[in-house]
């Protein structure tokens, strides 16, 4: 009885998904012509630094990545932080590395 219940439940779920997803034939016979997508430029910039604290190492690495983006002509509003990591190299010595993605 339980397996039949699960099969019916799965069939209902798949039928619901089929209603929500348009078919390829329907998409190809649309009434309006599809406009070409706007091309956007996207670049990823990275930075690194060595500092006395993990927070400073990450901050300096992010600033370096943002400087590279600025030199390439991106504004700060066009960029988002992807990651910022730090690792301990020794007593009081940390490396940082950061990456940002910019789109225009």
N, C-alpha and C positions, 0 to 999 in steps of 0.2 A: 504494500500500500504506500509506503514512504517513497519508494523509487518512482512509482507512478506520479505521485504528487510533485516530485522534483522535475520529472520530465515535462509535465504540464506547465509548471512554473517557468521552466526554461523556454518552452515553446511560446508562451505568452510574452516573455521578455524579448525574445527574438522578433516576434511579430510587432511589438511596440517599437523596436529599433528600426525595423524595415519601414515603418510609417514615417519616422523622423528623418531618415537618410534618403535624399533624392537619388534616383537611379541615374546611371550614365546616359541612358537614352533620353531621359527627360532633360538633363542638363545640356545635351548636344542640340536639342530641338527648341531651345529657348527662343522667345519672340524677339528679343533685342540682341544686337551684336555686342559681344563682350569687348569692353575697352581694354587696351593693354595696361598692365599694372605700371605704376610709376616706379622708376628705378631709383633706389636710394643707395647712397654710398655708405658703407659700414666698414670701419676699421677698428682694430683692437690694438691698444698700446700697453706696454708693460714698463715697469720701473722697478728698481732695486735700490737698497741702501743698507748701510751698516751703522748702527747707533748703539747708545748705552742702555736703551730700554726697548722692550718689544713694541710699545705704543709709538715711540719716536721712529723706530725702524719702519713700521707700517705707514706712518704719516709721510715720511720722506719718500718712500717708494711710490705712494700714491701721487705725491706732488711731482715726482719725476715723470710718471706716466702722463699726468695732465699737462706738463710742459711740452712733452712730445706731441700731444694732441693739439695744443695751441700753436706750435710751430707748423703743424700740418694744416692749419686753418680752421679747426673746429672750435666752437665756443664752449664754455663750461656747461651751458644748458643742454648741449647736444650729447653729453657724455654721462655714462652711468658706471659706477664701480662694480666690477665683476667679482673681484676677490682681493683680499689683503691678508697675507700670512706673515708670521714672524717665527724665527727659530733661534734657539740659544746656541751660540758658537762657543762660548766660554763664559767665565765669570765676568758679568758686566758687559758682555759683547753679544749683540744680536744682529741677525740679518733680516731684512724685510723684503717682501716682494709683493707687487700689486699689479692688477690689470684693470683697464677700463675699456669700454666699448663706446664708440662714437658713431652717430648716424646723422646724415644730412640729406 
